[in-house]
Amino acid sequence: MPDDWQSALVVAAHPDDIEYGLAAAVAAWTAAGKEVHYLLATRGEAGMAGLPPEEAGPLREEEERRSAAVVGVTEVEFLDHRDGVLVAGPELRRDLAGAIRRHRPEMVVTGYFGATWSPPGLSPAYVNSADHRALGQSVLDSVADAGNEWIFPELTEARWPGVQYIAVSEMLDPPHEVEVGDQVEKAVASLCEHRRYLELISDEPVDMQARQIVDMSTLTEDDRRRVGFRLYWG
Ligand SMILES: [Zn+2]
């Protein structure tokens, strides 16, 4: 994984997406003195069964801000898109491009957005969420939009052509890896901040759920914990 960058913007669809593995890499970066900001397209307000969106949204925003603080991230911005119905296209790209211009990162990081979570060929497979698929494609496209003053002339922020890399998290044979060995505990603690959300999706204690999820989402070959990425030029 290249190291010739100082600031990153991690972009996700929902509160908790970053904490499913990526936060271990974030912890490693902030520990090394890099500056990392978070950008959330939605507040995940449609993600809690039995809890109406007007209550779930603020609760999940608060949980995300606490999760971020655990791994050294204090700047967390929410775009006001509706949870569950993100659409890849000009509207989302414009909002993402505006945010990239505000945060001015050298690297933009986002989650895996392939069609399924399962290895190729496996059937039946687990479908990746519509929001993740829409967001990922739009993040790739919005980096170019952020650097071009003519695509969205209505944006008031100065163009930002300074993104060098786009990093998309990848579990299967990733071409780049970040060693996260001593950051795994911080990643678990970060996910634990989504307490109300995790309490709702399983009866298992929150810290056990968090540990299992982080174990599953960090590669462990040779006993070395890593988070994998595929990179694109900005
Ligand atoms: Zn999500």
Boltz pocket constraint, residues with backbone or C-beta under 6 A from the ligand:
constraints:
  - pocket:
      binder: B
      contacts: [[A, 13], [A, 14], [A, 15], [A, 17], [A, 129], [A, 132]]
      max_distance: 6.0
